[in-house]
Amino acid sequence: MANPFSLIIAGVDSGANLLDLPAPSALTTPYVELGSLSLTLSGDGDGGSMSFDVIETKTPGGGPWWKSGNVYDNARVQFFDSRYSATTPLFLGFITNITGTMLENGLGSRASVTVADADEWLTRTIIRNGKVGISASSLVDSFTIGNDSSTDQDIINGLLKRVDAQVNDATTRQILNTAVISGVIRAIYTGTAQTIGKQSFKATTLQSALDQVAEEAGGTADVQYRYWIDGNARLNYGPKTAAPTYASAPAEIVTDPASVQVGSTSSVTRLLSRDLSVNLDHTQVVKGIFVQADSTFARYDSNQTYPTAPTNDPYFRTYTGTYSRTGAGLASRNGPLAHEVFSAPKVTKKGDRGVKIGTLTRSTFTSRAKPIRSVSFMIGGADLAQTSNPNWEYGLTQGYALDAAVSLAARSATTATITTSSAHSIAVGDSVTIALSSGPTGYTALNGTWTVTTVPSATTFTFTTVTSGTITSGAAVGTIHRLVKAWLPGTYVKLTAPALDLSATILYIATVTMTFAQGGGSYQVEYEVQADFRRQYVKGLRGLIAGE
């Protein structure tokens, strides 16, 4: 198959690209039937998936490629798009199921393979005490990490340190980058570290432990926290900001590539896509919680200092209530207060009890106090003849964003220099489209799409042109569109569709699904974007509060 795609299964065909068709004489070399490949990328931490068929025209003497013992159980799978990166996979995951059938020739096999992405491995990695020779009465499975001044990042470092010390299987070493988690800074952190204090855990999955940390931090900071494993096998952790920076590329999303206006002076995203729809999920809305408690600890929940009597129900928290940890009210929402009940007899420490319950309340309302709005749309096309020399006007996984206005232009021999009227965001290696409407004599030779070679300052950059000649530096008018990897999972975008209550709504891409036509003639990409980030918590604080 032509570039840019490649698919590699650890231990299969010496790590060769299984999307390359083997030579006619290489009957025992496995390859992926392209028409069977379907890929869903996820940006919300819930995990993506992939499925494909691997054909082996003739089974070698040692058995098929998928024979138990030939490759690792849960073997690592990597899918690359070199337009995104030649070294970082677009999809990183592991095999969850293989169904092998005999080919009609009676000599080979077809193996239908299903793959889960790396986030799913968090549910298969157990964090535990790890001690031996202790009595059963000492809570064998329990352990603590940190102290009163520990932050969420400290606790995650401690969890990953345990992974490095306790887990030594091949897939975990490939899915979680243990070259990193054995170091000092074991994950990629964004945002300000939140002090959440010492954390207590039972033997649990890494995902459940991370949920607990994310909920504690979210309840403290009153924002949601997210985590996921990126293509470099690094754990990423940080807050979902209230006003995220969003991608403005592609400048247009269209079904007909001929109508794309690369170089447009407008930086507003225009959506011209198929099947645009909006869904509001009301089923999990919670705007009030009641925390059951043992009566002996009733006053620990009060909103007044003991022995002063509380001024309201100490157990009930509402989204628009007056308790200090209820979360901000939302005046635009109305209707009944959907309730949820928690049991809290396990939290008995005076002073800690109100904080724990308040943190749970805040975290719950941050993510569940209003319906989840999800948006989906589809883009078709992208003839694979483009893949060897891509035309980025198609606006699928990448596109051009308006970056800056031009103030000066010049060229010496083949080296062109552009000066912008304000700071640009351009880096060496970026692809930029220059569209000058006026400038010094010969300025039209600078128009086109170029690769940036140097960035001398925040307002200048250079590139190499095809033609040569001096263009004396002079005032110029025009725009610069920079190629950005905008349409990938987890990216924030901005959509405007007033008819569907999308008025300059900032959303993030939750999933991207790629399917390939039989023979590889074309592929289509389907996007699902969501107005609010949320993941389903496994245990976290809910487990602690309920005494599970």
N, C-alpha and C positions, 0 to 999 in steps of 0.2 A: 504494500500500500504506500502511496505517496506520503511524504511528510505533510503535516507536522506530527501525526499521531504515532504513538507506540504503546504497547502493552507488554508488561514483563511480569512473569510469575517466578518468585524466588525458587531456584533449584530446577527450573524447567528449561531445557534446550540451552543450558549454559548461560542463562540470562538474556537470550536473544529476543528481539522484538517479534512477538507472536502475530502481529498484524502484517508481517512480510510473508508473502507466499513463497513456499520453498521451491527449489528447482524441481522439474519433473522427475528427475532421478532420485530425489531425496524423499522417498515414500514414507519413511518412518519419522520425518520431522513434523512435529505438531504445529498447527496454525489456527488462528481464530477466524471463523467464518464471519465476515464483517456484518452481514445483514442480521446477525443474531445479537449484535452488541447494543446494549441499552445501558445508559449511564445516568445516574441521578446524583448530583452534587448537593451537599447540604451545608448551609451556613448558620444554622440555628443550634448546633450542638446535639441534635437528635440523631444524626447519622444519615449518610447517603447509602446508595447501593449500586451494584453493577451486576449484569448477567451477560453471558456470552457462551457460545459453543466452540469447543476446541476439537478439531478433526485431526486424526492420525490415519492417513490413508492405509498404511500397513503397520500393524503392531510389531514392534521389535521383539527379539527373542526373550528379553528380560521382562516383558509385559508392557502395558500401556503407560503413558507418562504419568497418569493419575494413580497408578497402582500404589496401594498403601506401603509406605516405607521408601518409595522413590523420591517423594518430596515431603517437606514438612507438613504435618497436620496443621490446618489453618494457615497455609502458606501465604506469605505477603504478596499482594498484587499492587502494581503501580501502573497508572495510566498517565502518559505524558502528552502535552500539547506544547511543542517547542516554541510556538508563538507566545505562550505564557512564560515558559521556562524550559530550558534543555536539561536542567539538573534537578528541579523541584517538581514532583509529580502533581498534576492537577487533581488526581484522586489517589489516595493511599488507603489500602484496606487489606482484608484477609478473606480467604475462602471459607464459606460456611457450609456449602453443599456441592457435591458432584454426583451427577447421574449419568452413568455410562451406558451407551447402547451400541449394538453391533451395526456397522455399516452394511449396506446392501451387498457389497463385494465379498463379505464374509471374512475379510482379512484385517480390517481396521475398526476404529471405534469413533463415536461422536460422544463427547463428554459435555453435558450442559452444566455450567459452573455458575453458582451464585456467590456474590461477594458483598460483605458489609464493610463500611468505611471505618477508619481508625477509631473514631469516637466510640464505636460499639465495643472496642476492646477494653474500655474503662469498666464495663460491667463484668469482664472476665478476669480482672486483676484484683486479687484480694489483699487488703491491708489488715495486718493482724498484730497481736502482741509480739509473738516471736520468741518469747522466753520459754525455757524448759526447766523442769525440776521445781515447779511451784505448786502449792497446794490448790485443790479444787475450790476451796473456800475463798481464794484470793482473786476471784473473777479473772479466770485464765484468759478470756478473750478481750478483756478491757485494757485500754492503754490511753495515755494522755500525751499531748504534744504542746510544748510552749509554756509560757508563764503569763502572769497578769498583763505584761506589756507587749505580748506577742501580737503581730499583725496577721492578716489573712495570708499575706505572701510568705511570712515565716512558717505558718502552718502548712501551706502547700509544699514549701521546700522540705519540711519534715515528712510529709506523706510520700513525696517522690524519693526521698532518701531511703524510706522503708522499701519502696519498690525496688530500688537498686540493690539493697541488701538481701531481700527475701525472694526475689523472682529472677530466675536465671534461664528461662527457656528462650529458644531462638526467636519465636514470633514476637514476644514482648520486647526483646532487645531490638527488633526491627521496627515495631509499631511505635514504641516509646523510645525516644532517642536517649539511650542510657549513657552515651558519651557526654550528654548534657546533664542528665538528672543525677549523675555522680559528682557533678561540680557544685559550686556554691550557689549560683543563681540557676535554678533548675527549670524555670519556665519563663515565658515571655509575658511580662506584666505591663498593663496599662493602667492609668489612673493612679490616684493616691492610695497608699497602703492604709487599711483600716485596722485600728486596734480592736481585736475581738477577744483577746485574752486566751488563757489555756483552754484547749478543747479536749473533750473526752470522747473516745470512740470505742465501739465494740468491733470485733472482727467483722469487716464489711467490705463491699466493693469500693474500688477507687472512685467510681462515679458517685456513690452514696456519700462518701467522705467529702468529696468536692462540693456536693450539693449542700452539705452542712456548712462548709466554709462560706459558700456563696450566699446562703441565706443569712448567716450571721453578719457578713459584710453588708449585704443589701439592707438588712434591718437597721444597721447602724448608720449607713449613709443615705438611706431612703431612696436608693436607686437599685435597679436590677443588675445582677452580675451574671456573666456568661463565661463559658470555657469550652475549648475544643482543641483537637489535635490538628495541626496544620500539615502540609505536604512534606515539611522537613522533619516530621515526627516530633515536633515541639508542642508541649502543652501551652496554650494561650489562655490567659485569664485577665479579666478586667470588667469595668462597669459598662453598661449600656448607657451612653450619655443622653441627656435630655434633648440636646440639640446637636446631633452628630453632623460631622462634615460629610457631605454626600457627593456622589459622582455626578458630573454633568455630561458624561459621555456614555454612549454616543449622543451627538447632538439631536439625532432623530432615531427612532426605532421604526423600521418600515418593513413591509412585506415585499415591496418592489424595490430592489436595489437601485434602479435607475432614477428614483425620485429622491435619493439622498442628496443633501446639499452640504457636502463637506466644504468648509471655508465660510459658512454662513456667519454673519456678524452677530447673530442672536445666540445667547448662552442659555436660553430657556429650553428645557427638554420638551420635545414634542413627541407624543405617543401616537403612532399610526400602526396599530398591531391588530392581529386577529383575536377574537374570543376574549376580549377584556371583560372581566367580571369581578365583582366585589362580594365578599361574604362576611357577615357579622355573626360570630359565635357567642351566644348568650348562655350556653349551658353551664359554663364554669365560673360565671360571675359570682364573686363574694364581696359583699359590702358591709358585712357585720359578722364578728365571730364571738362565740361564747366559750370562755375557758373554764371548764369544770375544775374545781380545786377541793382539796381536803379542808374542812372547816377550821382545823387548827392553824392553817396558814392563811386564813381569810384576810387578815390585816396586812399581810405582806403584799397583797395585790392592790391595796388602797391607793388612791391618788392624793392622799394626805399623809403627813409624817405621824407615825404612831406616837401617842395614843389618840390623836385627833381622828374623829370619825370621817370616813370618806364622804364626799359630797355627791357621788353617784355610784351606780352599780360597779363594784371593783372588777367584776369578771367580764363585763360586756364591752367590747371595743367596736366602734363603728367607723366607717370610712370618713365621715364628716364630724366625728366626735371631738371632745376637748382633751382627751388623754394625750399626753405628750408624744406618744409613739403610735398614734393611729395612722399616720400618713396624711398627706395633704388632701383636703376636700376637693371635690370636682363638681362645681356648681352646675355644669352643663348636663350632668347625668341626673336622671330622675327615676321614679318608680320605686317599687318595694326594695327593702334591704334584704337581699338574699343572704342567708346565714350559713355558718359552718360551726361545728362543735368540736372542741379539742379537750382531751383529758390531761391534767397537769399535776397529778399527785407526786410524780418523781422529783420535780423541782422544789426542793424544800429549803434551800439556803436563804435565810433572810437577806434582803438586799439584792440578791442575784435573781430572785424569783420574778419580780416586776420587770427587770431588764430583759430576761429571757422571753417572757410572755409578750412584752412590748415589741421586742425585735421580731418575733414571729408575726405579730399583728402587722407591723409595718411592711415586712417582706410580703405577706399575703396580699395586702391591699395594693402594693406597688405593681404587682403583676396581674391581679385578678379583680380589680374594682370596676372594670369596664369591659364591654365585649371586645373580643379580639377581631380585628378587621384584617382579612387576608385578601390579596388581589392576585389574580393569575392572568397570564396572556401568553400567546404563542407566536414565535417567529419561525417561518419556514424558509427554505431555499438554501443558499450557500453551496453552489456547485463545487464539488471537491477538486475540480480543475484549478481552483484558486489556491489550493493548499500549498503548492510548491512556490507560488509567488503571490501571497494573499493580497486581495483588494480589501483594505480595511473599511471601505465604505459600506460593507455588508452589515457592520454593527452587530456582531454576534457576541463573541466573548471579549472583544476589544472594540474601541472606537475612539474618535477624536473629541477632545474637550477644548473649548475656547480658553486660552491661557493668559495672553497678554496682548497689548497693542504695541505696534512698532513705532519707534520715534526716529531711529537712524538706521541706515543700511550701507554696507561697503563690501568690496571684494578685492583681494590681492591674489593674483594668479587664480588658483581654484579655491582659495580659502575665503569664505564669506563670513562677515561679522554682522550680527543683528543686535541692535540696542533697543530695549523696551522702555516704555514710559513709566513703568512701575515694576516692582520685583516680580520675576517669573518663577515658575515651579519646575523648570526644565533641568534635566540631569544629562550627563554624558551617556550616550547610547540611546537616548529617546528619539523616537520618530516624530518629526514636526512637519506640519503643512504650513507653508508661508504663502500668504495671499496679499500682495502689495498692490494698491490701487494707484500710487504715485511714489516717486522717489528720485534719486539721482539718475543721471543718464545710464541706461543699460539695466535698470532695476528689474525688468521683467525676467532676466536670467536667473533671478533669485527665487522666483515663484516656483512652487512645486513641493514635493515631499522629500525630506532629507533626514539623514541621521546625524545627530549632534555629536561633534568630536571633542569640543572643550567648552567649559563654562567658566570664563575668567572672573565673572562677578555675578551678583544677584540680578543685574539688569542687562547682561550681555551673554552671548553664546556664539559658537562658530560651527560651521559645517562645510563640507567639501562639495563643490558643484561639478557637474559633468564637463561644462565648458570652462575655459580659462580667459582671464582678462581683468584689467583694472576697472573697478567701479569706485570712483572717489566718494568718500564718506559724505553723506548728505541727508537731509531730513527726508523721512519716508512716512507714508500712511498705509496701514494695513493691519492684518491680524495674524496671530499664531495659534494654530490648533495643535495640541499635543496629544499623541497617542497614549491612551491610558487603558489599563486592564480593568474596565469598569464593571462589566457584567459577569462577575464571579460571585459565588456564595459568600454571604456575610457583608457584601458591599451595600452601602446606603445609596439610594437613588431618590429622585424627586419626580413625582407624577402629578399631572393636572388633568382631571376629568370631572368637571363640576356636576355633570349629569349623574355620576356615581358617587357623589360626596367625596371626591378626591380633589381638593383645592390646594394645590401645591403641597401635597402630603409627602412627608419624608418617610420612606419605608426602607427595609433592608431585604435583600434577596435571600429567601429561605432555602429554595431548592432550584437547581438547574438540571434539566433532563435532556440528554442528547441521545437521539436514536439515528441509526444509520440504515440507508436503503440497501437492499440486496445488491451486491456487486460494488457498493461504495460510490454510486453515482451522485448521491446527495445526502445531506443530513439535515435534521431540523432540531431546533433548540426550544424547549419550553421552560418558562420561568414562573416561579411562584414567589411573590413578594408579600411581606407582612408589615402592617403598620406598627405592630408592637412585638418586640422580642419576648419570648417566654419559652421556658422548657419545663417539662413535668418533673417535679422534685420526687426523688425516690424515698428518702428518709429525711435527711437534714434535720432541722430543728423540730419538724413534726414528729420524728422518731423519738427525739429527746423528751419533748413535751408529753407525748403519749406514753412514755415509759416502755417503749418497745425494746 
